Amino acid sequence: MMVRFKYDLRLAVAAYNAGVKPVTTYRGVPPYPETRQYVRQVLHFYELPVEWLPEPARGIHRLVRPDGTFVYMNIQYGPLAGR
């Protein structure tokens, strides 16, 4: 799922719960209450924010965790991955 959804963890988790077709059809997390709750729970367990903050400078990307810490990586994750 991660490869299929270009390392967008949010979409990969949604597809695991609801299936690939609904995620593709809605172009995001489907409006199913169970799926939305599941995605929130999983992201919470990973301590990842629902929204990612990319830092495109020199191929380094930044995300901000809910506790305010920054994580820098060379792989772009999230809704803007692949754009």
C-alpha positions as CSV (number, residue, x, y, z in Angstrom):
1,M,0.0,0.0,0.0
2,M,2.9,2.4,0.8
3,V,4.3,2.0,-2.7
4,R,0.9,2.2,-4.4
5,F,0.1,5.5,-2.6
6,K,3.5,7.0,-3.0
7,Y,4.5,6.6,0.7
8,D,1.5,8.6,1.9
9,L,1.0,6.7,5.2
10,R,-2.5,8.3,5.7
11,L,-3.7,6.9,2.4
12,A,-2.0,3.5,2.8
13,V,-3.7,3.0,6.2
14,A,-7.0,4.1,4.8
15,A,-6.7,1.6,1.9
16,Y,-5.8,-1.1,4.3
17,N,-9.0,-0.4,6.2
18,A,-11.5,0.5,3.4
19,G,-9.8,-0.9,0.3
20,V,-7.9,0.6,-2.6
21,K,-10.9,1.4,-4.7
22,P,-12.6,3.8,-2.2
23,V,-9.3,5.7,-1.5
24,T,-8.7,6.0,-5.3
25,T,-12.4,7.0,-6.0
26,Y,-12.4,9.7,-3.2
27,R,-8.8,10.8,-3.9
28,G,-8.1,10.6,-0.2
29,V,-9.5,9.1,3.0
30,P,-13.1,8.0,2.2
31,P,-15.8,9.6,4.3
32,Y,-16.5,6.4,6.2
33,P,-16.5,7.1,10.0
34,E,-14.9,3.8,10.7
35,T,-12.0,4.4,8.3
36,R,-11.5,8.0,9.4
37,Q,-11.3,6.8,13.1
38,Y,-8.9,4.0,12.1
39,V,-6.6,6.4,10.3
40,R,-6.6,8.8,13.3
41,Q,-5.8,5.9,15.7
42,V,-2.9,4.5,13.6
43,L,-1.4,7.9,13.1
44,H,-1.7,8.6,16.8
45,F,0.1,5.3,17.6
46,Y,2.9,6.3,15.2
47,E,2.9,9.8,16.8
48,L,2.6,11.3,13.4
49,P,0.4,14.3,12.6
50,V,-2.6,14.0,10.3
51,E,-1.1,16.8,8.2
52,W,2.5,16.7,7.0
53,L,4.7,19.7,6.6
54,P,7.1,19.2,3.7
55,E,10.5,21.1,3.6
56,P,11.5,20.7,-0.1
57,A,14.9,22.4,0.2
58,R,17.7,20.1,-1.1
59,G,15.5,17.0,-1.0
60,I,15.1,17.2,2.8
61,H,11.6,17.0,4.1
62,R,10.3,18.0,7.5
63,L,7.3,16.8,9.6
64,V,6.2,18.1,12.9
65,R,5.1,15.6,15.5
66,P,2.2,16.5,17.8
67,D,4.6,17.1,20.7
68,G,6.3,19.8,18.6
69,T,9.5,17.9,17.7
70,F,10.7,18.0,14.1
71,V,11.7,14.9,12.1
72,Y,13.8,15.4,8.9
73,M,14.1,12.8,6.2
74,N,15.1,12.4,2.6
75,I,11.9,10.6,1.6
76,Q,8.8,12.7,1.0
77,Y,5.8,11.4,2.9
78,G,2.3,12.6,3.1
79,P,-0.3,14.2,0.8
80,L,2.3,16.1,-1.3
81,A,4.5,13.1,-2.0
82,G,5.1,12.7,-5.7
83,R,4.0,16.2,-6.7
